[in-house]
Structure formats: C-alpha cells, structure tokens
Amino acid sequence: MGRNNVTGRNTKKRRNDRLGNRMAIVGITLVVFSLGVVVNFKSTSMKKKDQEYQAREALLQQQYDREVSRSDELKEYQVYVQTKQYIEEVAKQKLGLVKPDEILLKPSDGS
C-alpha cells in the first residue's frame, strides 16, 4: 500500500506540473499577443505622424521657395532703385520734374 500512495502522489504532482506548464504557456502567449497588438498600434500611429510630418515638410518647402523668390526680387529691386532710370521716374511722378529738353503737354479745358 505504501507504494500505491507514492504513485498517487506522483500522478497528482505530474497533473499539477502539466497544469502549471499549460498556464505558463497561456500566460506567455497572452503577453506576446499583447505586445504584438501594442507594436501594431504604435506602428500605425507612427505612420500617421510620418504622413503629417511629410505634409508639413512640403508646406514649409513651398514657403521657403516663395521666400527665396521674394528675396531675389527684392535684391533686383534694390539694384533698380539705385539706377538713374528709377530716380528719373520718381522725379517725374512724385515731384513733377521734367528734363530741360522735354515738353510737358497739359490737356486743355475746352468748355
């Protein structure tokens, strides 16, 4: 009888060990599955952020290009403002000055 008692304990111990192993496998599987879900979620959110950043980068590049173009125009205008032609135009338009060899014609009041 002593031997049956020992065999019964070993059988119970094996069952408990198998149950424990199965629970460990189930636990590990759940952890791995959870990690997979989290990684997938983060990956999706990172892709969305990447698209937002690419759109913002394109917008900023357009703004930069416009500013570079405007800067070039201002440089050209700065050179033009220092020319004799510009000075003559301003003198005619704002001050009403004319060159000595020019004739200024005014419309007559034909009433």
N, CA and C atoms as an extended XYZ file, in Angstrom:
333
Properties=species:S:1:pos:R:3:atomname:S:1:resname:S:1:resid:I:1 pbc="F F F"
N         0.788       -1.194        0.000 N   MET     1
C         0.000        0.000        0.000 CA  MET     1
C         0.828        1.254        0.000 C   MET     1
N         1.941        1.174        0.589 N   GLY     2
C         2.816        2.330        0.643 CA  GLY     2
C         3.241        2.760       -0.735 C   GLY     2
N         3.360        1.744       -1.585 N   ARG     3
C         3.793        2.048       -2.943 CA  ARG     3
C         2.681        2.726       -3.733 C   ARG     3
N         1.453        2.350       -3.607 N   ASN     4
C         0.317        2.983       -4.287 CA  ASN     4
C         0.164        4.429       -3.852 C   ASN     4
N         0.422        4.668       -2.602 N   ASN     5
C         0.317        6.022       -2.067 CA  ASN     5
C         1.357        6.929       -2.715 C   ASN     5
N         2.567        6.427       -2.896 N   VAL     6
C         3.641        7.197       -3.530 CA  VAL     6
C         3.304        7.429       -4.994 C   VAL     6
N         2.792        6.414       -5.677 N   THR     7
C         2.422        6.536       -7.083 CA  THR     7
C         1.287        7.545       -7.245 C   THR     7
N         0.350        7.559       -6.357 N   GLY     8
C        -0.759        8.515       -6.390 CA  GLY     8
C        -0.278        9.951       -6.231 C   GLY     8
N         0.703       10.124       -5.362 N   ARG     9
C         1.264       11.473       -5.174 CA  ARG     9
C         2.012       11.926       -6.420 C   ARG     9
N         2.754       11.013       -7.048 N   ASN    10
C         3.486       11.346       -8.274 CA  ASN    10
C         2.523       11.717       -9.399 C   ASN    10
N         1.400       11.002       -9.477 N   THR    11
C         0.408       11.287      -10.508 CA  THR    11
C        -0.184       12.670      -10.287 C   THR    11
N        -0.498       12.998       -9.035 N   LYS    12
C        -1.029       14.325       -8.712 CA  LYS    12
C         0.004       15.406       -9.025 C   LYS    12
N         1.231       15.090       -8.690 N   LYS    13
C         2.308       16.062       -8.930 CA  LYS    13
C         2.480       16.300      -10.428 C   LYS    13
N         2.395       15.243      -11.242 N   ARG    14
C         2.516       15.377      -12.688 CA  ARG    14
C         1.366       16.222      -13.250 C   ARG    14
N         0.149       15.956      -12.745 N   ARG    15
C        -1.005       16.733      -13.195 CA  ARG    15
C        -0.824       18.203      -12.855 C   ARG    15
N        -0.381       18.483      -11.654 N   ASN    16
C        -0.151       19.864      -11.234 CA  ASN    16
C         0.948       20.518      -12.079 C   ASN    16
N         2.008       19.740      -12.370 N   ASP    17
C         3.092       20.272      -13.197 CA  ASP    17
C         2.595       20.570      -14.608 C   ASP    17
N         1.791       19.661      -15.168 N   ARG    18
C         1.257       19.874      -16.517 CA  ARG    18
C         0.328       21.089      -16.541 C   ARG    18
N        -0.510       21.207      -15.530 N   LEU    19
C        -1.413       22.352      -15.442 CA  LEU    19
C        -0.614       23.647      -15.312 C   LEU    19
N         0.414       23.586      -14.497 N   GLY    20
C         1.284       24.766      -14.333 CA  GLY    20
C         1.986       25.128      -15.638 C   GLY    20
N         2.469       24.123      -16.365 N   ASN    21
C         3.121       24.368      -17.654 CA  ASN    21
C         2.144       24.973      -18.655 C   ASN    21
N         0.929       24.439      -18.691 N   ARG    22
C        -0.081       24.973      -19.608 CA  ARG    22
C        -0.423       26.416      -19.258 C   ARG    22
N        -0.566       26.698      -17.988 N   MET    23
C        -0.865       28.070      -17.558 CA  MET    23
C         0.282       29.011      -17.926 C   MET    23
N         1.506       28.541      -17.776 N   ALA    24
C         2.667       29.356      -18.144 CA  ALA    24
C         2.670       29.632      -19.646 C   ALA    24
N         2.364       28.593      -20.445 N   ILE    25
C         2.326       28.764      -21.907 CA  ILE    25
C         1.219       29.734      -22.294 C   ILE    25
N         0.054       29.583      -21.676 N   VAL    26
C        -1.063       30.502      -21.951 CA  VAL    26
C        -0.676       31.929      -21.549 C   VAL    26
N        -0.054       32.083      -20.409 N   GLY    27
C         0.379       33.409      -19.944 CA  GLY    27
C         1.385       34.035      -20.897 C   GLY    27
N         2.363       33.267      -21.313 N   ILE    28
C         3.387       33.766      -22.238 CA  ILE    28
C         2.749       34.127      -23.577 C   ILE    28
N         1.807       33.279      -24.028 N   THR    29
C         1.114       33.561      -25.295 CA  THR    29
C         0.339       34.878      -25.198 C   THR    29
N        -0.334       35.104      -24.091 N   LEU    30
C        -1.079       36.358      -23.909 CA  LEU    30
C        -0.146       37.572      -23.891 C   LEU    30
N         0.980       37.428      -23.235 N   VAL    31
C         1.943       38.536      -23.192 CA  VAL    31
C         2.464       38.842      -24.596 C   VAL    31
N         2.832       37.799      -25.351 N   VAL    32
C         3.336       38.006      -26.713 CA  VAL    32
C         2.259       38.619      -27.596 C   VAL    32
N         1.035       38.126      -27.467 N   PHE    33
C        -0.080       38.688      -28.243 CA  PHE    33
C        -0.300       40.155      -27.886 C   PHE    33
N        -0.272       40.474      -26.599 N   SER    34
C        -0.447       41.864      -26.158 CA  SER    34
C         0.651       42.752      -26.726 C   SER    34
N         1.882       42.279      -26.690 N   LEU    35
C         2.991       43.053      -27.251 CA  LEU    35
C         2.798       43.275      -28.748 C   LEU    35
N         2.314       42.252      -29.447 N   GLY    36
C         2.046       42.386      -30.878 CA  GLY    36
C         0.995       43.447      -31.152 C   GLY    36
N        -0.058       43.480      -30.352 N   VAL    37
C        -1.117       44.478      -30.520 CA  VAL    37
C        -0.565       45.878      -30.265 C   VAL    37
N         0.211       46.030      -29.209 N   VAL    38
C         0.783       47.342      -28.875 CA  VAL    38
C         1.729       47.812      -29.979 C   VAL    38
N         2.575       46.933      -30.465 N   VAL    39
C         3.516       47.298      -31.525 CA  VAL    39
C         2.754       47.684      -32.796 C   VAL    39
N         1.709       46.942      -33.126 N   ASN    40
C         0.904       47.260      -34.301 CA  ASN    40
C         0.242       48.621      -34.149 C   ASN    40
N        -0.302       48.913      -32.982 N   PHE    41
C        -0.940       50.209      -32.724 CA  PHE    41
C         0.070       51.347      -32.837 C   PHE    41
N         1.223       51.165      -32.223 N   LYS    42
C         2.260       52.202      -32.281 CA  LYS    42
C         2.750       52.399      -33.713 C   LYS    42
N         2.881       51.316      -34.449 N   SER    43
C         3.321       51.404      -35.839 CA  SER    43
C         2.333       52.231      -36.658 C   SER    43
N         1.058       51.988      -36.453 N   THR    44
C         0.027       52.730      -37.168 CA  THR    44
C         0.081       54.212      -36.802 C   THR    44
N         0.224       54.514      -35.532 N   SER    45
C         0.273       55.917      -35.121 CA  SER    45
C         1.554       56.592      -35.633 C   SER    45
N         2.651       55.840      -35.692 N   MET    46
C         3.893       56.414      -36.222 CA  MET    46
C         3.766       56.712      -37.717 C   MET    46
N         3.086       55.831      -38.456 N   LYS    47
C         2.880       56.074      -39.882 CA  LYS    47
C         2.033       57.318      -40.092 C   LYS    47
N         1.021       57.494      -39.259 N   LYS    48
C         0.161       58.677      -39.355 CA  LYS    48
C         0.974       59.944      -39.075 C   LYS    48
N         1.789       59.918      -38.035 N   LYS    49
C         2.635       61.073      -37.716 CA  LYS    49
C         3.614       61.353      -38.849 C   LYS    49
N         4.163       60.290      -39.438 N   ASP    50
C         5.099       60.454      -40.546 CA  ASP    50
C         4.423       61.156      -41.721 C   ASP    50
N         3.185       60.778      -42.024 N   GLN    51
C         2.448       61.422      -43.107 CA  GLN    51
C         2.195       62.890      -42.785 C   GLN    51
N         1.848       63.188      -41.527 N   GLU    52
C         1.628       64.572      -41.114 CA  GLU    52
C         2.918       65.383      -41.264 C   GLU    52
N         4.030       64.795      -40.851 N   TYR    53
C         5.307       65.497      -40.957 CA  TYR    53
C         5.709       65.715      -42.414 C   TYR    53
N         5.423       64.741      -43.276 N   GLN    54
C         5.742       64.906      -44.693 CA  GLN    54
C         4.908       66.029      -45.303 C   GLN    54
N         3.629       66.102      -44.926 N   ALA    55
C         2.773       67.178      -45.432 CA  ALA    55
C         3.277       68.528      -44.928 C   ALA    55
N         3.658       68.591      -43.675 N   ARG    56
C         4.179       69.842      -43.112 CA  ARG    56
C         5.502       70.226      -43.775 C   ARG    56
N         6.338       69.237      -44.031 N   GLU    57
C         7.616       69.492      -44.698 CA  GLU    57
C         7.387       70.062      -46.098 C   GLU    57
N         6.408       69.515      -46.819 N   ALA    58
C         6.101       70.021      -48.163 CA  ALA    58
C         5.608       71.458      -48.091 C   ALA    58
N         4.756       71.758      -47.112 N   LEU    59
C         4.255       73.121      -46.941 CA  LEU    59
C         5.392       74.085      -46.614 C   LEU    59
N         6.258       73.680      -45.711 N   LEU    60
C         7.391       74.529      -45.344 CA  LEU    60
C         8.346       74.724      -46.517 C   LEU    60
N         8.521       73.691      -47.335 N   GLN    61
C         9.381       73.817      -48.518 CA  GLN    61
C         8.790       74.826      -49.495 C   GLN    61
N         7.469       74.808      -49.670 N   GLN    62
C         6.810       75.781      -50.546 CA  GLN    62
C         7.005       77.196      -50.011 C   GLN    62
N         6.827       77.369      -48.704 N   GLN    63
C         7.028       78.687      -48.100 CA  GLN    63
C         8.467       79.146      -48.283 C   GLN    63
N         9.405       78.243      -48.094 N   TYR    64
C        10.816       78.575      -48.255 CA  TYR    64
C        11.100       79.011      -49.694 C   TYR    64
N        10.566       78.260      -50.655 N   ASP    65
C        10.777       78.595      -52.067 CA  ASP    65
C        10.204       79.973      -52.393 C   ASP    65
N         9.008       80.263      -51.857 N   ARG    66
C         8.408       81.595      -52.088 CA  ARG    66
C         9.277       82.698      -51.497 C   ARG    66
N         9.799       82.456      -50.300 N   GLU    67
C        10.638       83.469      -49.650 CA  GLU    67
C        11.958       83.667      -50.398 C   GLU    67
N        12.516       82.603      -50.918 N   VAL    68
C        13.744       82.726      -51.707 CA  VAL    68
C        13.461       83.544      -52.963 C   VAL    68
N        12.338       83.266      -53.605 N   SER    69
C        11.947       84.013      -54.800 CA  SER    69
C        11.735       85.483      -54.460 C   SER    69
N        11.050       85.739      -53.356 N   ARG    70
C        10.809       87.129      -52.925 CA  ARG    70
C        12.134       87.827      -52.612 C   ARG    70
N        13.050       87.119      -51.997 N   SER    71
C        14.356       87.684      -51.675 CA  SER    71
C        15.099       88.080      -52.957 C   SER    71
N        15.025       87.203      -53.964 N   ASP    72
C        15.664       87.516      -55.245 CA  ASP    72
C        15.036       88.751      -55.882 C   ASP    72
N        13.697       88.839      -55.823 N   GLU    73
C        13.012       90.007      -56.376 CA  GLU    73
C        13.423       91.279      -55.646 C   GLU    73
N        13.536       91.200      -54.326 N   LEU    74
C        13.941       92.378      -53.551 CA  LEU    74
C        15.375       92.793      -53.866 C   LEU    74
N        16.244       91.832      -54.112 N   LYS    75
C        17.615       92.167      -54.486 CA  LYS    75
C        17.647       92.891      -55.833 C   LYS    75
N        16.845       92.375      -56.778 N   GLU    76
C        16.766       93.028      -58.083 CA  GLU    76
C        16.190       94.436      -57.950 C   GLU    76
N        15.158       94.582      -57.115 N   TYR    77
C        14.549       95.896      -56.908 CA  TYR    77
C        15.542       96.849      -56.244 C   TYR    77
N        16.336       96.347      -55.325 N   GLN    78
C        17.340       97.173      -54.662 CA  GLN    78
C        18.351       97.713      -55.678 C   GLN    78
N        18.748       96.873      -56.616 N   VAL    79
C        19.675       97.316      -57.661 CA  VAL    79
C        18.977       98.351      -58.553 C   VAL    79
N        17.701       98.089      -58.902 N   TYR    80
C        16.946       99.002      -59.771 CA  TYR    80
C        16.755      100.361      -59.108 C   TYR    80
N        16.505      100.375      -57.811 N   VAL    81
C        16.278      101.629      -57.090 CA  VAL    81
C        17.525      102.515      -57.151 C   VAL    81
N        18.662      101.942      -57.310 N   GLN    82
C        19.897      102.721      -57.333 CA  GLN    82
C        20.274      103.166      -58.744 C   GLN    82
N        19.428      102.885      -59.737 N   THR    83
C        19.742      103.293      -61.109 CA  THR    83
C        19.223      104.694      -61.402 C   THR    83
N        19.781      105.294      -62.435 N   LYS    84
C        19.378      106.633      -62.856 CA  LYS    84
C        17.942      106.628      -63.382 C   LYS    84
N        17.560      105.558      -64.063 N   GLN    85
C        16.211      105.433      -64.615 CA  GLN    85
C        15.157      105.527      -63.505 C   GLN    85
N        15.379      104.860      -62.392 N   TYR    86
C        14.421      104.888      -61.284 CA  TYR    86
C        14.337      106.301      -60.703 C   TYR    86
N        15.471      106.940      -60.537 N   ILE    87
C        15.485      108.290      -59.968 CA  ILE    87
C        14.699      109.242      -60.865 C   ILE    87
N        14.856      109.109      -62.173 N   GLU    88
C        14.115      109.963      -63.109 CA  GLU    88
C        12.615      109.692      -63.030 C   GLU    88
N        12.227      108.435      -62.931 N   GLU    89
C        10.804      108.095      -62.833 CA  GLU    89
C        10.175      108.685      -61.583 C   GLU    89
N        10.851      108.572      -60.445 N   VAL    90
C        10.326      109.130      -59.200 CA  VAL    90
C        10.245      110.647      -59.294 C   VAL    90
N        11.239      111.258      -59.887 N   ALA    91
C        11.233      112.712      -60.026 CA  ALA    91
C        10.055      113.166      -60.889 C   ALA    91
N         9.748      112.435      -61.944 N   LYS    92
C         8.621      112.801      -62.813 CA  LYS    92
C         7.285      112.562      -62.109 C   LYS    92
N         7.125      111.412      -61.496 N   GLN    93
C         5.841      111.023      -60.913 CA  GLN    93
C         5.516      111.794      -59.643 C   GLN    93
N         6.429      111.865      -58.743 N   LYS    94
C         6.136      112.442      -57.430 CA  LYS    94
C         6.422      113.931      -57.348 C   LYS    94
N         7.441      114.368      -58.058 N   LEU    95
C         7.824      115.772      -57.945 CA  LEU    95
C         7.388      116.594      -59.161 C   LEU    95
N         6.968      115.948      -60.222 N   GLY    96
C         6.523      116.655      -61.420 CA  GLY    96
C         7.660      117.303      -62.185 C   GLY    96
N         8.862      116.861      -62.001 N   LEU    97
C        10.012      117.441      -62.689 CA  LEU    97
C        10.118      116.882      -64.100 C   LEU    97
N        10.694      117.676      -65.006 N   VAL    98
C        10.926      117.243      -66.376 CA  VAL    98
C        12.355      117.595      -66.756 C   VAL    98
N        12.852      116.937      -67.769 N   LYS    99
C        14.194      117.255      -68.275 CA  LYS    99
C        14.112      118.565      -69.051 C   LYS    99
N        15.233      119.233      -69.178 N   PRO   100
C        15.215      120.529      -69.883 CA  PRO   100
C        14.769      120.411      -71.343 C   PRO   100
N        15.008      119.300      -72.001 N   ASP   101
C        14.651      119.173      -73.407 CA  ASP   101
C        13.265      118.554      -73.617 C   ASP   101
N        12.524      118.278      -72.521 N   GLU   102
C        11.197      117.691      -72.633 CA  GLU   102
C        10.133      118.787      -72.632 C   GLU   102
N         9.051      118.513      -73.333 N   ILE   103
C         7.917      119.439      -73.371 CA  ILE   103
C         6.764      118.762      -72.659 C   ILE   103
N         6.175      119.440      -71.718 N   LEU   104
C         5.084      118.914      -70.961 CA  LEU   104
C         3.771      119.424      -71.553 C   LEU   104
N         2.930      118.511      -71.947 N   LEU   105
C         1.631      118.878      -72.535 CA  LEU   105
C         0.541      118.656      -71.493 C   LEU   105
N        -0.287      119.705      -71.318 N   LYS   106
C        -1.400      119.578      -70.384 CA  LYS   106
C        -2.682      119.602      -71.185 C   LYS   106
N        -3.674      118.807      -70.795 N   PRO   107
C        -4.936      118.850      -71.519 CA  PRO   107
C        -5.633      120.200      -71.293 C   PRO   107
N        -6.253      120.690      -72.320 N   SER   108
C        -6.922      121.984      -72.186 CA  SER   108
C        -8.355      121.792      -71.731 C   SER   108
N        -8.855      122.784      -71.037 N   ASP   109
C       -10.254      122.759      -70.629 CA  ASP   109
C       -11.068      123.367      -71.760 C   ASP   109
N       -11.595      122.537      -72.620 N   GLY   110
C       -12.338      123.001      -73.795 CA  GLY   110
C       -13.801      123.218      -73.481 C   GLY   110
N       -14.136      124.242      -72.691 N   SER   111
C       -15.546      124.488      -72.410 CA  SER   111
C       -16.125      125.547      -73.266 C   SER   111
